[in-house]
Structure formats: C-alpha cells, structure tokens
Amino acid sequence: MWWDALGNYVTSLGFGTDDTAYDQWWTTSERRVHLVGKGVVRFHAVYWPAMLLSAGLPLPTDILVHDCVTVDPGHRMSGAGR
C-alpha cells in the first residue's frame, strides 16, 4: 500500500505524462517540502527517499513533522485515544 501511496506524490504532478507541473514543483523547485504526521514519518523519511534515490529522482529538501490534528483538546480527529 505504501509504495502506491508514495508514488502518487510524483505521478499526481504529472511524472511520466505531463512533466510541466512535475518540473515546476519537484525537479526545478528550490524546495521540496513534505508535511507529514508523526505516525507516518518513517515512510516519508526513510522509504520515500530510498524510492527516489533508486529512481534517480530529487529528494525532498525538508520534511516537516506535525503532531496529531485535534478537534477538541486531547481528541484526535481519527477518534483514536478517546
């Protein structure tokens, strides 16, 4: 599942079909920022860069990790932890 999900990041920009957006937002961009939740940081900081390296594609320049998004103090939006 993660291989498909991570691959969507570049294919959603047109990688392999319409390289204009891919070039603008990934290849020639000065910064390639990933904003991820703390629960998936391993996939975005280890597996995704490894996939990019193996394909010869540019790596993210920044990986910003946020805590859980909450709706009420102490209640994650997913409902976990209630």
N, C-alpha and C positions, 0 to 999 in steps of 0.2 A: 504494500500500500504506500509506504513512504517513498519508494522510488518513483512511482507515478506522480504523487503529490509534489515532490521536489522538482521533477521535470516540468511540471506545469508552470513554474516560475519563468522559465525562458521561453517555453512554447506559447504562453499567453501573450508574450511580447512579439511574437511572430518569428521566433527562431525556426529557420528552415522553410518558411513560407514568405513572410513579408519582413525582411530584415531591417526596414526603416526604423520601426519602433524599437526593435531589439538593439540596433546600433545606438540609437539615441539614449535609451535608458540603461543599457548594460555595457556594451562594448566600449563606446567612446565616452561614457559618463565619467566624470571625475570621482564621483562617489557612488557606490552600490551598497545601499543600506538595507539590512534586514531587521525588522522589528518583530520579535517573537516572544511568546510567553515562556515563562521559566520551565514549564513542563515539557517543552519540545526543543530546548536549547541544544541537546546532544545531536539531534538530527540536523539542525541548522549550522552548528559549529564544527561538526565532525563529518557526517555523511555527505551533506550537500557540498562542502568544499572538496571532499575527496572525489565526488562525481564530476565536479567542474574540472579539477586537475586532470582526471583521467581522460576527459574530453578535450583538453587543451583550451578551455574557456576561462575568462577572467573570474577571479574570486571576489566575494563581497569585500568591500573596504571596511565596513562597520557592521557589527552585529549588536543590536541594542535589545536587551532582555528586560521585560516588564514583569511585574508581579501579577497575580490573578486580578481580573477585572471583577469588580463587585457591584452589586445593586444596592445593598444595604451593608452597613458595617459588619464585616465578618462573613458575609454570604456571597460565595462565588456565583457567577451567572449560571454556571452549569448545574447548580444545585448541590454539588458535592460539598461536603463539610458542614451541612446543616444538621 
